[in-house]
């Protein structure tokens, strides 16, 4: 990395700083329809942008506790570089019951769906909207719901981006700690502790204050309590890493990109989830200078990773590099011109380097990418080969 000393790879911010202007442009570019969909476990609010294109999946998002689709995903989907993706895919934001903006308080005696039941509501949502398959993006509790949905309905999920996923049920110590937190702090404080790491809470007061305001003013507090209780009562996903030559096990069948910020409180949980998934279909991305909400703090980096993930699935083969990738390429070109033709290893870590390392950007077609894993060269996993497949772990 000494070759890049003095090179600053700061993420560029959206050229349009006015969020309302960006949202207005989105509404002009994509037809937007809102739905309240009745399911076997209650009503789900969904917001659909655009029209599904051919046999392409639709990007479907699911938010974390204390958030809804706006507060969770607007910073990323309003980011300028994300528009290249949304030009190729329709997308649908799903709100957990009672978490959408302006939601009415549930009546007395209402039984909120369990996390398993929230996942079981999604097939009804997809059928109602006429969707055949999805690319899922979930954060925290939403990542758990989408992973459970993919386990239940593998044919309906082509890929998953799971941010801050915890595949395990809350242990006794976690339960006791959460109870103490509930007794000592108000609900918004408990949610803030879930969403953000301790360092982030201490070092980024403006961000914390903004999201504390979102939690208290944009979410129905009684309904939020139900959602938090449901997440805290989740069961273990019971996934298991397949062993070459072994029998069938319960695991995700689709490619998955696991994402966590390097200062997030979810690092251990995400690493544990990675250890339980098929290593030939899973990539773990640890994002530097980032805490609990990568899609908010580092939307450019997450957008770039998402685009490469989509390209690995065989879509958008001719998509251009993002500005972050271009800045890296420019830096590499400068180094190459100064250093001559001297052979060297990759100088930029990150998921982008998996695709454009060694000074070139590899294009992908539906034919060649669907015939191999998106996570790298094939590994000999035949019985007796002695090779143990490893999932890809990258940082950016």
CORGITA-V367981 format. One record per run of one state. SS is the DSSP state (alpha for helix, beta for strand, coil for the rest). FROM is the first residue (numbers start at 0). LEN is the number of residues. Records with the same first field share a line. If there is no record, write none. Layout:
SS->FROM-LEN ; FROM-LEN
//
This chain:
coil->0-1 ; 4-14 ; 29-2 ; 39-2 ; 49-8 ; 62-6 ; 77-2 ; 86-4 ; 95-19 ; 129-4 ; 139-1 ; 152-1 ; 163-8 ; 184-2 ; 195-2 ; 203-1 ; 218-2 ; 232-22 ; 261-5 ; 275-6 ; 287-6 ; 297-1 ; 312-10 ; 339-11 ; 359-6 ; 370-21 ; 395-1
alpha->1-3 ; 18-11 ; 68-9 ; 79-7 ; 114-15 ; 140-12 ; 153-3 ; 171-13 ; 186-9 ; 197-6 ; 204-14 ; 220-12 ; 266-9 ; 293-4 ; 298-14 ; 322-17 ; 350-9 ; 365-5
beta->31-8 ; 41-8 ; 57-5 ; 90-5 ; 133-6 ; 156-7 ; 254-7 ; 281-6 ; 391-4
//
